[in-house]
Amino acid sequence: MAKAQTIKLAIAPIGWTNDDMPELGGQIPFEQCVSEMALAGFSGSEVGNKYPKDPKTLNKALGLRGLTICNAWFSSFLTTRPYKEVEAAFIKHRNFLYAVGARVIGAAEQGHSIQGQDKPIFDCKPNFTGEEWDKLCDGLNRLGKLAAAKGMALTYHHHMGTGVQTAAEIERLMENTDKALVGLLYDTGHLVFSGEDYLAVLDKWMSRIRHVHLKDMRPALRKKAVKEKWPFLKAVREGVFTVPGDGSVDFVPVFNALKKAKYSGWWVVEAEQDPAKANPLEYAIKARAYIRETAGV
């Protein structure tokens, strides 16, 4: 079993302010967000839209609170834009993350994505052509080399409303990318929302997992989202996601499997909610207590 200190705990700022819907938590300042993360007992954070863009300024603010950056979302458009354009954006993103201490880059293909559009999340989900799959997998291998050149790990974030959402799509991506260059960002919430077996995906791709997002699900709201054909962001606003220990996902086998496999890296609580309905500090404390009680971390 892996030692507890090989697992580090972070929380994403999306529970305080939503990057896709800035009106959710728009009044909450950056300083409050990171102070409450530290107060709740976390040591890491991902990057939100209110975070300082200057590495020195960000590092100072985080250092005062005993926090570090663990990762940040990168929107790739490998299926719809010229590779060189994506590469230039990736290098800029990579260099910023390296300067603020992160060694993981979480990419998600946004070509044809409907996650931010007013379209039913299941009915309008994009499906890549064979040519688009080739562009995606080849492009990720190339970006993975650029990440490795800085001693960083590229991880792929499967996501609702994108061309890599289902277990079968994750499998196709993993089988057609270089395991040394492209890892998997494993997200419980997106797998459960998609209707996948989250434990089977964990088991199958354990050796490729480089980063973990812990997101719980309110099943009654998922059922309503499917029945009423909600767009993804409406589902978020209505509260389909919540923090570990507050929904229906059983995280104990996830924690046990990761520890048994000697996973070393970050576990990130990432549960986008409306902070007016779910107080961010309260839910961060709830998540931290649950992980401590069930995983001993």
MOZIWO-V152713 format. One record per backbone hydrogen bond with DSSP energy under -0.5 kcal/mol. NH is the residue of the N-H (numbers start at 1). CO is the residue of the C=O. Records with the same first field share a line. If there is no record, write none. Layout:
# MOZIWO-V152713
NH=CO + CO
This chain:
# MOZIWO-V152713
2=259
6=3
7=4
8=6 + 265
10=267
11=44
12=269
15=12
16=13
17=13
18=21 + 24
19=17
24=21
25=23
26=23
28=25
29=27
33=29
34=30
35=31
36=32
37=33
38=34
39=35
40=36
41=37 + 38
42=37
43=9
44=9
45=68
46=11
47=71
51=48
55=53
58=54
59=55
60=56
61=57
62=58
63=59
64=60
65=62
66=63
67=62
68=43
69=100
70=45
71=45
74=106
76=74 + 108
80=77
81=77
85=82
86=82
87=83
88=84
89=85
90=86
91=87
92=88
93=89
94=90
95=91
96=92
97=93
98=94
99=95
100=96 + 97
101=98
102=97
103=70
104=70
105=153
106=72
107=105 + 155
108=74
110=76
111=76
113=110
114=161
115=161
117=114
119=117
121=230
124=120
125=122
133=129
134=130
135=131
136=132
137=133
138=134
139=135
140=136
141=137
142=138
143=139
144=140
145=141
146=142
147=143
148=144
149=145
150=147
151=148
152=147
153=103
154=181
155=105 + 153
156=183
157=107 + 155
158=156 + 185
159=164
162=159
170=166
171=167
172=168
173=169
174=170
175=171
176=172
177=174
181=178
182=178
183=154
184=208
185=156
186=184 + 211
187=185
188=186 + 213
191=187
192=188
193=189
194=190
195=191 + 192
196=191
198=196
201=197
202=198
203=199
204=200
205=201
206=203
208=205
209=205 + 206
210=184
211=184
212=266
213=186
214=212 + 268
215=213
216=242
218=240
219=217
221=218
222=218
223=219
224=220
225=221
226=222
227=223
228=224
229=226
230=225
235=231
236=232
237=233
238=234
239=235 + 236
240=235
242=216
246=243
248=217
251=249
255=251
256=252
257=253
258=254
259=255
260=256
261=257
262=259
263=258
265=6
267=8
268=212 + 266
269=10 + 267
270=214 + 268
275=273
277=274
278=274
279=277
283=279
284=280
285=281
286=282
287=283
288=284
289=285
290=286
291=287
292=288
293=289
294=290
295=291
296=291 + 292
297=291
